[in-house]
Amino acid sequence: MISPEKNDEIPLTFKDFTSIYSWPNMGSLRKMAYESETNGLSSAFVKFKKRRLVLPQTLFKLLKGGSAT
């Protein structure tokens, strides 16, 4: 059996993210993802096929001023 590491995160769709967390809202999240290369949040967003997914723990850590690693 494969055991996940402590640092493994489950990526969420934007819809799932906004249903769990009240902030940031859908519009803010989309803007963060769109500008992720310039605002330093690129490690918090994952692209899978045509979908954009969010890594919540990484996103909040980066927004607080920490590093993603």
Summary of the structure (lengths in Angstrom):
residues: 69
radius of gyration: 12.2
end to end distance: 26.0
largest distance: 39.8
contacts: 143
relative contact order: 0.18
helix: 45%
strand: 14%
